[in-house]
Amino acid sequence: MRRAALIFCMLLLAAGAYAQVEKPRKRLELGIAGGTNINSMEFQPRIRQDFLCGWNGGLNIRYTSEKYFSMICATQLEVNFSQRGWQEDFDDGTENYYSRVINYIEVPLFAHVSWGREERGFQFFLNVGPQFGFFLNEKEHYEGDWKIESRPSSIYPIYGKKLQNKFDYGIAGGAGVEWKTRAGNFFIEGRYYYGLSDIFKNSKTDDFGRSANLTIYARLGYSVTIFNK
């Protein structure tokens, strides 16, 4: 009984301390951002690859709800167009080439935390959360005098095989710097996406046990404050 009372008192003290340090915010920002994707795929069986470059761009909306000690807490939703895919590394001394570009509409939902100046000056920020992708289209690109039949049997089924799972999901996270000015907010960010879903079916009878997107993003953006209370 005494231990329970002690725990209860400690919880009350912790709640009181939290109430004193938590500072509510009501800030809404709307922005645009875009940049470069560096893409590859995690295949099983493995496929030798070079990075495939694409681009991304879209809208973001951020709502800041509180400041806890020096940490500013917000939620950020984005809607982006994004080019992913992969480029095969033939490693045979020829100019032979194969790549596949896969276009998605991406919807990341991030916990956004930052440290620094709220009105004028610099902030360092982190984004982390789930990301969902909706397939738009894909295109294969072949170059050289190679034939599909000459490729290793383990990856032969990849050529011409249409994407089978059109809904993509995974985890994304990144870090960046934002400069807040009277003219708006400018930011730069690096981000990484790890796909948890596969673009091809992955049962024991299918060709690939793993076929997931892996993407590095480099992004520049601009936002304006809609309201700040």
C-alpha positions as CSV (number, residue, x, y, z in Angstrom):
1,M,0.0,0.0,0.0
2,R,2.8,2.4,0.9
3,R,4.6,1.6,-2.3
4,A,1.5,2.2,-4.3
5,A,1.0,5.6,-2.6
6,L,4.6,6.5,-3.4
7,I,4.2,5.6,-7.0
8,F,1.0,7.6,-7.2
9,C,2.7,10.7,-5.7
10,M,5.6,10.3,-8.1
11,L,3.2,10.3,-11.1
12,L,1.4,13.4,-9.8
13,L,4.8,15.2,-9.5
14,A,5.8,14.1,-13.0
15,A,2.4,15.3,-14.4
16,G,2.9,18.6,-12.7
17,A,6.4,19.0,-14.0
18,Y,5.2,18.1,-17.5
19,A,2.4,20.7,-17.3
20,Q,4.9,23.4,-16.4
21,V,7.4,22.7,-19.2
22,E,4.9,21.9,-22.0
23,K,4.0,25.1,-24.0
24,P,1.1,24.7,-26.5
25,R,1.5,26.0,-30.0
26,K,-1.0,26.4,-32.9
27,R,1.1,27.0,-36.0
28,L,0.1,25.8,-39.5
29,E,2.6,25.9,-42.4
30,L,2.1,25.1,-46.1
31,G,5.0,24.4,-48.4
32,I,6.5,22.9,-51.5
33,A,9.6,20.8,-51.9
34,G,11.5,18.7,-54.4
35,G,14.9,17.2,-55.3
36,T,16.7,14.1,-56.3
37,N,16.2,10.4,-55.6
38,I,19.0,7.9,-55.6
39,N,17.3,4.5,-56.0
40,S,18.0,0.8,-55.7
41,M,16.1,-2.3,-54.9
42,E,16.7,-5.0,-52.3
43,F,16.3,-8.3,-54.3
44,Q,16.5,-11.9,-53.2
45,P,18.0,-13.5,-55.2
46,R,20.5,-10.6,-55.4
47,I,20.9,-8.5,-58.6
48,R,24.0,-6.5,-59.1
49,Q,23.0,-2.8,-59.4
50,D,24.1,0.7,-59.9
51,F,22.1,3.6,-58.4
52,L,19.3,4.9,-60.5
53,C,18.7,8.7,-60.2
54,G,15.2,10.2,-60.4
55,W,13.4,13.2,-59.0
56,N,10.7,14.0,-56.5
57,G,8.5,16.9,-55.8
58,G,5.2,17.9,-54.1
59,L,3.3,19.6,-51.3
60,N,3.7,19.5,-47.5
61,I,1.6,20.7,-44.6
62,R,2.9,21.0,-41.0
63,Y,1.0,21.6,-37.8
64,T,3.1,22.5,-34.7
65,S,1.3,21.6,-31.5
66,E,3.7,22.2,-28.6
67,K,7.1,23.0,-27.3
68,Y,8.6,20.6,-24.7
69,F,11.7,22.0,-23.1
70,S,13.7,23.1,-26.2
71,M,12.1,20.6,-28.5
72,I,9.3,21.9,-30.9
73,C,6.9,19.1,-31.8
74,A,4.8,18.9,-35.0
75,T,3.1,16.6,-37.4
76,Q,3.9,16.8,-41.1
77,L,1.9,15.3,-44.1
78,E,3.2,15.3,-47.6
79,V,1.9,14.4,-51.1
80,N,4.8,13.8,-53.6
81,F,5.5,12.5,-57.1
82,S,8.5,10.3,-56.9
83,Q,10.6,8.3,-59.4
84,R,12.1,5.1,-58.1
85,G,13.4,1.8,-59.6
86,W,16.8,0.4,-60.3
87,Q,19.7,0.0,-62.9
88,E,21.4,-3.3,-63.4
89,D,25.2,-3.5,-63.3
90,F,26.2,-5.9,-66.1
91,D,29.9,-5.9,-65.0
92,D,31.0,-7.5,-68.3
93,G,33.0,-4.7,-69.9
94,T,30.3,-3.9,-72.4
95,E,27.9,-0.9,-72.8
96,N,24.9,-3.1,-72.2
97,Y,22.3,-1.5,-70.1
98,Y,19.0,-2.2,-68.3
99,S,16.9,0.0,-66.0
100,R,13.4,0.3,-64.8
101,V,11.8,3.5,-63.7
102,I,8.7,3.2,-61.4
103,N,6.6,6.3,-60.7
104,Y,4.7,6.7,-57.5
105,I,2.5,9.1,-55.6
106,E,4.0,9.1,-52.1
107,V,2.3,10.0,-48.9
108,P,4.6,10.3,-45.9
109,L,3.2,11.1,-42.4
110,F,6.0,12.3,-40.1
111,A,6.6,13.2,-36.5
112,H,8.5,16.4,-37.0
113,V,10.7,17.6,-34.1
114,S,13.0,20.6,-34.2
115,W,15.4,22.7,-32.1
116,G,16.3,26.3,-32.6
117,R,14.6,29.7,-33.3
118,E,10.8,29.6,-33.9
119,E,10.4,32.9,-35.6
120,R,13.6,34.3,-37.2
121,G,16.7,32.2,-37.5
122,F,17.8,28.5,-37.9
123,Q,16.3,25.3,-36.8
124,F,17.7,21.8,-36.9
125,F,14.9,19.2,-37.5
126,L,14.2,15.4,-37.7
127,N,11.4,13.7,-39.6
128,V,10.4,10.1,-39.0
129,G,7.3,8.0,-39.7
130,P,5.5,5.7,-42.2
131,Q,5.4,6.3,-45.9
132,F,2.8,5.0,-48.4
133,G,3.2,4.8,-52.2
134,F,0.6,4.4,-54.9
135,F,1.8,3.1,-58.2
136,L,1.3,5.2,-61.3
137,N,3.3,3.6,-64.1
138,E,6.6,2.0,-65.0
139,K,9.0,1.8,-68.0
140,E,11.9,-0.5,-68.9
141,H,14.9,0.6,-70.8
142,Y,17.2,-1.8,-72.7
143,E,20.4,-0.9,-74.5
144,G,23.1,-3.0,-76.1
145,D,23.3,-6.3,-78.0
146,W,22.6,-8.6,-75.1
147,K,19.8,-11.1,-75.0
148,I,17.6,-11.9,-72.1
149,E,18.5,-15.6,-72.4
150,S,22.2,-14.8,-71.7
151,R,21.5,-13.4,-68.2
152,P,21.8,-15.6,-65.0
153,S,18.8,-17.9,-64.6
154,S,18.1,-16.5,-61.1
155,I,17.3,-13.1,-62.4
156,Y,16.0,-14.0,-65.9
157,P,12.3,-13.6,-64.8
158,I,12.9,-9.9,-64.0
159,Y,12.8,-8.7,-67.6
160,G,9.4,-7.8,-68.8
161,K,7.8,-8.8,-65.5
162,K,5.1,-6.3,-64.7
163,L,4.9,-4.8,-61.2
164,Q,2.5,-7.0,-59.2
165,N,2.0,-5.1,-55.9
166,K,0.8,-1.6,-56.6
167,F,0.6,-0.4,-53.0
168,D,4.0,0.3,-51.4
169,Y,4.7,1.0,-47.7
170,G,7.7,1.4,-45.5
171,I,9.5,3.6,-43.0
172,A,11.2,7.0,-43.8
173,G,13.4,9.3,-41.8
174,G,15.6,12.3,-42.4
175,A,17.3,15.3,-41.0
176,G,17.8,18.9,-42.2
177,V,18.1,22.6,-41.5
178,E,15.4,25.2,-41.9
179,W,16.0,29.0,-42.1
180,K,13.0,31.0,-41.0
181,T,12.7,34.5,-42.4
182,R,10.1,37.3,-42.9
183,A,9.8,36.1,-46.6
184,G,9.0,32.5,-45.6
185,N,10.9,29.4,-44.5
186,F,13.6,27.7,-46.5
187,F,14.9,24.2,-45.8
188,I,17.2,21.5,-47.0
189,E,16.8,17.8,-46.0
190,G,18.4,14.4,-46.5
191,R,16.1,11.4,-46.1
192,Y,16.1,7.6,-46.4
193,Y,13.3,5.3,-47.2
194,Y,13.3,1.6,-46.4
195,G,10.5,-0.4,-48.1
196,L,8.7,-3.0,-46.1
197,S,6.5,-4.2,-49.0
198,D,7.6,-6.0,-52.2
199,I,6.9,-5.0,-55.8
200,F,6.6,-8.7,-56.9
201,K,4.8,-11.5,-55.2
202,N,7.0,-13.3,-52.7
203,S,5.6,-16.7,-51.9
204,K,7.7,-19.9,-52.0
205,T,6.6,-20.6,-55.5
206,D,7.4,-17.1,-56.9
207,D,10.6,-15.9,-58.5
208,F,11.7,-13.4,-55.8
209,G,11.6,-13.7,-52.0
210,R,12.3,-10.0,-51.6
211,S,11.9,-7.0,-54.0
212,A,11.7,-3.8,-52.0
213,N,12.4,-0.1,-52.7
214,L,15.4,1.6,-51.1
215,T,15.6,5.4,-51.7
216,I,17.9,8.2,-50.6
217,Y,16.4,11.7,-51.0
218,A,18.0,15.1,-51.2
219,R,15.3,17.8,-51.0
220,L,15.0,21.6,-51.0
221,G,11.8,23.4,-49.9
222,Y,10.0,26.5,-49.1
223,S,7.0,27.1,-46.8
224,V,4.8,29.9,-45.5
225,T,3.0,30.3,-42.2
226,I,-0.8,30.2,-42.6
227,F,-1.5,31.0,-39.0
228,N,0.4,31.1,-35.7
229,K,-1.3,31.5,-32.4
